[in-house]
């Protein structure tokens, strides 16, 4: 069956369903028969389109894999360069901090020397000289060390922040105490539903209610 003929055939059940009423036993039975007919039509739809979908999926899967194969060496090379750039930046920052500590220590020692001279001058009664030396000590420059890394077009570095849970119970307690938003811990619906199917009404988790849903199935 071609798709055009099938399109006409599958539209009929919907038109019938929209006006169908179930108020008598005969109509209830009739609705069941309609469902069986719909299932049979669904099998026709599957038979018509599943082979097309399978071929398209196979082609898509192959294209995605080929793309990954061609991207893989580029992604690896990109990672190598990025790690190298970050490593260089971190090393330059380490050098900068060491140099900054060195010049800060020189400035500190110079201030101490001037303070000592000021104290000695004051002890000799040379108050004016002592004040002059203290002003010099207070204004000893502490150069700010900067190391410029080369600017490369299209390359930038930014900081990002990530959170790691180190104590899940403490996090839960924070939610209970109102110190942490509830969004920080999400209920695992898949796990809870699986436990409900397994334990049924015997499931007894605090804060969890087990309920049933009726699901009607049909076959052709």
C-alpha positions as CSV (number, residue, x, y, z in Angstrom):
1,X,0.0,0.0,0.0
2,X,1.3,3.4,-0.9
3,X,1.4,6.3,1.5
4,X,-1.4,8.2,-0.3
5,X,-3.9,5.4,0.0
6,X,-2.9,4.8,3.6
7,X,-3.4,8.4,4.4
8,X,-7.0,8.2,3.3
9,X,-7.5,5.0,5.2
10,X,-6.1,6.2,8.5
11,X,-8.1,9.4,8.5
12,X,-11.4,7.6,8.7
13,X,-11.0,6.2,12.3
14,X,-10.3,9.7,13.7
15,X,-13.5,11.1,12.0
16,X,-15.5,8.2,13.5
17,X,-13.9,8.5,17.0
18,X,-14.7,12.2,17.2
19,X,-18.5,11.6,17.0
20,X,-18.6,8.2,18.7
21,X,-20.5,8.0,22.0
22,X,-20.3,5.2,24.6
23,X,-23.4,5.1,26.6
24,X,-24.7,1.6,26.0
25,X,-23.1,-1.9,26.2
26,X,-23.4,-2.3,22.4
27,X,-21.5,1.0,21.9
28,X,-18.9,-0.1,24.5
29,X,-18.4,-3.4,22.5
30,X,-18.3,-1.4,19.3
31,X,-15.6,0.9,20.6
32,X,-13.5,-2.2,21.4
33,X,-13.9,-3.4,17.9
34,X,-12.9,0.0,16.6
35,X,-9.7,-0.2,18.7
36,X,-8.9,-3.6,17.1
37,X,-9.3,-2.0,13.7
38,X,-7.0,0.9,14.7
39,X,-4.4,-1.6,15.8
40,X,-4.6,-3.4,12.4
41,X,-4.2,0.0,10.6
42,X,-1.2,0.8,12.9
43,X,0.4,-2.5,11.7
44,X,-0.1,-1.3,8.1
45,X,1.5,2.1,9.0
46,X,4.5,0.2,10.5
47,X,4.9,-2.0,7.5
48,X,4.8,1.0,5.2
49,X,7.2,3.3,7.0
50,X,9.4,1.2,9.3
51,X,11.6,0.1,6.3
52,X,12.0,3.7,5.2
53,X,12.8,4.8,8.8
54,X,15.3,1.9,9.2
55,X,17.2,3.0,6.0
56,X,17.1,6.6,7.0
57,X,18.3,5.8,10.5
58,X,21.1,3.6,9.1
59,X,22.2,6.4,6.8
60,X,22.0,9.0,9.6
61,X,24.0,6.7,11.9
62,X,26.7,6.2,9.3
63,X,26.9,9.9,8.6
64,X,27.2,10.7,12.3
65,X,29.9,8.1,12.7
66,X,31.8,9.4,9.7
67,X,31.6,12.9,11.1
68,X,32.9,11.8,14.5
69,X,35.8,9.9,12.8
70,X,36.8,13.1,11.0
71,X,36.3,15.3,14.1
72,X,38.2,13.0,16.5
73,X,41.8,14.0,15.4
74,X,40.8,17.7,15.4
75,X,39.3,17.5,18.8
76,X,42.4,15.7,20.2
77,X,44.7,18.3,18.6
78,X,42.5,21.1,19.9
79,X,42.7,19.7,23.4
80,X,46.5,19.4,23.2
81,X,46.9,23.0,22.2
82,X,44.4,24.3,24.8
83,X,46.2,22.4,27.6
84,X,49.5,23.7,26.4
85,X,48.2,27.3,26.4
86,X,46.6,27.0,29.9
87,X,49.8,25.4,31.2
88,X,51.9,28.3,29.8
89,X,49.5,30.8,31.4
90,X,49.6,29.0,34.7
91,X,53.4,28.9,34.6
92,X,53.6,32.6,33.8
93,X,51.3,33.3,36.7
94,X,53.5,31.3,39.0
95,X,56.5,33.3,37.9
96,X,54.6,36.6,38.3
97,X,53.6,35.6,41.9
98,X,57.2,34.7,42.8
99,X,58.5,38.0,41.4
100,X,55.8,39.9,43.1
101,X,56.7,38.2,46.4
102,X,60.4,39.1,45.8
103,X,59.7,42.8,45.2
104,X,57.3,43.0,48.1
105,X,59.9,41.6,50.4
106,X,62.5,44.2,49.1
107,X,59.9,46.9,49.8
108,X,59.2,45.5,53.3
109,X,62.9,45.4,54.2
110,X,63.3,49.0,52.9
111,X,60.4,50.1,55.1
112,X,61.8,48.4,58.1
113,X,65.2,50.0,57.5
114,X,63.7,53.4,57.3
115,X,61.5,52.8,60.4
116,X,64.7,51.7,62.3
117,X,66.5,54.9,61.2
118,X,63.5,57.0,62.3
119,X,63.5,55.3,65.7
120,X,67.2,56.0,66.0
121,X,66.8,59.6,65.0
122,X,64.0,60.0,67.5
123,X,66.1,58.6,70.2
124,X,68.7,61.2,69.5
125,X,66.0,63.9,69.7
126,X,65.9,64.5,66.0
127,X,62.2,64.6,65.8
128,X,62.0,66.3,62.4
129,X,64.4,63.8,60.8
130,X,62.4,60.9,62.4
131,X,59.2,62.2,60.9
132,X,60.8,62.6,57.5
133,X,62.1,59.0,57.6
134,X,58.6,57.7,58.6
135,X,57.0,59.5,55.7
136,X,59.6,57.9,53.4
137,X,58.9,54.5,55.0
138,X,55.2,54.8,54.4
139,X,55.7,55.7,50.8
140,X,58.2,53.0,49.8
141,X,56.8,51.9,46.4
142,X,55.8,48.2,46.0
143,X,55.8,47.7,42.2
144,X,53.0,45.6,40.8
145,X,54.5,42.8,38.7
146,X,52.7,42.1,35.5
147,X,53.5,39.5,32.8
148,X,51.8,40.0,29.5
149,X,51.0,36.8,27.5
150,X,50.8,37.2,23.7
151,X,47.4,38.2,22.3
152,X,46.1,35.6,19.8
153,X,43.0,36.5,17.8
154,X,40.1,34.3,18.7
155,X,41.7,32.9,21.8
156,X,40.4,33.9,25.2
157,X,40.5,32.5,28.8
158,X,37.6,32.6,31.2
159,X,36.9,31.1,34.6
160,X,34.0,28.9,35.2
161,X,32.6,27.5,38.5
162,X,31.4,23.9,39.2
163,X,29.9,22.4,42.3
164,X,30.7,19.0,43.7
165,X,28.6,17.3,46.3
166,X,30.9,16.1,49.1
167,X,28.2,15.2,51.7
168,X,24.8,14.3,50.2
169,X,23.2,13.9,53.6
170,X,24.4,17.4,54.6
171,X,22.9,18.8,51.4
172,X,19.6,17.1,52.1
173,X,19.6,18.6,55.6
174,X,20.3,22.0,54.1
175,X,17.1,21.6,52.0
176,X,15.1,20.5,55.1
177,X,16.4,23.5,57.0
178,X,15.5,25.9,54.2
179,X,19.1,26.9,53.6
180,X,19.3,25.2,50.2
181,X,16.7,25.5,47.4
182,X,14.8,22.3,46.7
183,X,16.0,22.4,43.1
184,X,19.4,21.3,44.4
185,X,18.1,17.8,44.9
186,X,15.7,16.3,42.4
187,X,13.5,13.3,43.0
188,X,14.6,10.3,40.9
189,X,11.2,9.5,39.3
190,X,12.6,6.6,37.2
191,X,13.9,4.9,40.3
192,X,10.8,5.6,42.4
193,X,8.5,4.3,39.7
194,X,10.6,1.2,39.3
195,X,10.4,0.6,43.1
196,X,6.6,1.2,42.9
197,X,6.3,-1.5,40.2
198,X,8.5,-3.8,42.2
199,X,7.0,-3.3,45.7
200,X,3.5,-2.1,44.8
201,X,1.6,-1.0,47.9
202,X,4.4,-2.3,50.1
203,X,6.5,0.6,49.1
204,X,6.9,2.8,52.2
205,X,9.3,5.7,51.6
206,X,8.8,8.9,53.7
207,X,7.3,11.6,51.5
208,X,6.3,9.1,48.7
209,X,2.8,8.0,48.0
210,X,2.0,5.0,45.8
211,X,-1.0,5.2,43.5
212,X,-2.2,3.2,40.6
213,X,-3.1,4.3,37.1
214,X,-5.4,2.2,34.8
215,X,-3.9,1.7,31.3
216,X,-6.1,0.2,28.6
217,X,-4.4,-1.9,25.9
218,X,-5.7,-3.2,22.6
219,X,-4.5,-5.6,19.9
220,X,-5.6,-6.3,16.4
